[in-house]
Amino acid sequence: MVQSEIQIRVRYSETDRMGYVYYGNYAAYLEVARVEALRSLGITYKDLEDQGVLLPVSEYQIRYLKPAYYDEVLIIKTVIPGTSGVRLLFNYEVLNASGDLLAVASTTLVFVTAATGKPCAPPEEVVQLLSRAS
């Protein structure tokens, strides 16, 4: 199981009229967390794309528990429990600097061949890096 943590400061443009982080921005925050979790293993989207492999999101679930506000530092903890066939799973916790749990989420990505758009097995290098980190 791979674990990673990043921090993101909420920008004013990411809030709504109530002063809360607009719910749609969480998807972008989780993408940053996901990219950095993979990077910490030595895997980059660019390298995968250069190999003809894409990783589109096939499922996204989130449960909002408390709002986040402008200028707060959000801590996003990411866990990669591993792969399941052609799928790569991610679980997230979003906390504020006080440690309050603001949201829990998960995403499932699918390894896809760029040329055909069809699911494919993960590259062996990715499987090895994930298994070494577990």
C-alpha positions in Angstrom: 0.0 0.0 0.0 1.4 3.4 -1.1 0.8 6.4 1.1 1.5 10.1 0.1 0.6 13.5 1.5 0.5 16.9 -0.1 -0.6 20.4 1.0 -2.7 22.8 -1.1 -3.7 26.4 -0.1 -7.2 27.3 -1.1 -7.2 30.3 -3.5 -10.0 32.9 -3.5 -11.1 31.9 -7.0 -11.8 28.4 -5.7 -14.5 29.5 -3.2 -18.2 30.1 -3.8 -20.4 33.0 -2.5 -20.8 31.2 0.8 -17.0 31.3 1.3 -16.7 27.5 1.0 -14.4 25.8 -1.5 -16.7 25.0 -4.5 -17.4 21.3 -4.5 -16.1 20.8 -8.1 -12.6 22.0 -7.1 -12.1 18.9 -5.0 -11.6 16.8 -8.2 -8.7 19.0 -9.2 -7.2 18.8 -5.7 -7.4 15.0 -5.8 -5.8 15.0 -9.2 -2.8 16.9 -7.9 -2.6 14.5 -4.9 -2.8 11.5 -7.3 -0.1 12.8 -9.6 2.2 13.5 -6.7 1.5 10.0 -5.1 2.6 8.4 -8.4 5.5 10.7 -8.8 6.8 9.7 -5.3 7.1 6.2 -6.7 8.9 7.3 -9.8 5.8 7.1 -12.1 4.7 10.1 -14.1 1.7 10.5 -16.4 4.1 11.9 -19.1 6.2 8.7 -19.0 3.1 6.5 -19.3 1.7 8.7 -22.1 5.1 8.4 -23.9 4.7 4.6 -23.7 1.2 4.9 -25.2 -0.7 4.2 -22.0 -3.4 6.6 -20.6 -5.0 6.6 -17.2 -8.5 8.1 -17.4 -10.7 8.2 -14.3 -13.6 5.7 -14.5 -15.1 6.3 -11.1 -15.0 9.2 -8.6 -16.7 9.2 -5.2 -16.6 11.8 -2.5 -18.3 12.5 0.8 -18.1 16.1 2.1 -18.0 16.3 5.9 -17.1 19.9 6.6 -16.4 22.9 4.4 -13.0 24.2 3.5 -12.4 28.0 3.3 -10.3 30.5 1.5 -6.6 30.6 2.5 -6.8 27.4 4.5 -4.1 24.9 3.9 -5.6 21.5 3.0 -3.7 18.3 3.6 -4.6 15.6 1.2 -3.6 12.1 2.3 -3.5 9.6 -0.6 -3.4 5.8 -0.3 -2.9 3.6 -3.3 -4.1 0.2 -2.2 -2.9 -1.3 -5.5 -4.1 -2.5 -8.9 -7.0 -4.7 -9.7 -6.6 -6.0 -13.2 -6.6 -3.0 -15.4 -7.7 -0.6 -12.6 -5.6 1.5 -10.3 -7.3 2.5 -7.1 -6.8 5.6 -4.9 -8.3 6.6 -1.6 -8.1 10.1 -0.1 -8.6 12.0 3.1 -8.8 15.8 2.9 -8.0 17.6 6.2 -7.5 21.2 7.3 -4.4 22.3 9.2 -6.2 21.7 12.5 -6.6 18.0 11.5 -10.4 18.2 10.9 -11.5 15.7 8.4 -13.3 17.6 5.6 -13.8 15.0 3.0 -13.1 11.4 2.1 -12.9 10.2 -1.5 -11.9 7.5 -3.9 -11.0 7.3 -7.6 -10.6 4.4 -9.9 -8.4 4.9 -13.0 -8.1 2.4 -15.9 -5.0 1.7 -17.9 -5.9 2.3 -21.5 -3.9 1.9 -24.8 -3.7 5.4 -26.4 -3.9 4.0 -29.9 -7.1 2.0 -29.4 -8.7 3.5 -26.3 -9.2 0.0 -24.9 -8.2 -1.2 -21.5 -4.8 -2.8 -21.2 -2.7 -4.4 -18.5 -0.6 -2.0 -16.5 3.0 -1.7 -17.6 5.3 -4.1 -15.8 7.4 -1.3 -14.4 4.3 0.2 -12.7 3.3 -3.1 -11.2 6.9 -3.6 -9.8 7.0 -0.1 -8.4 3.6 -0.5 -6.7 4.5 -3.9 -5.3 7.9 -2.7 -3.9 6.2 0.2 -2.2 3.6 -2.1 -0.5 
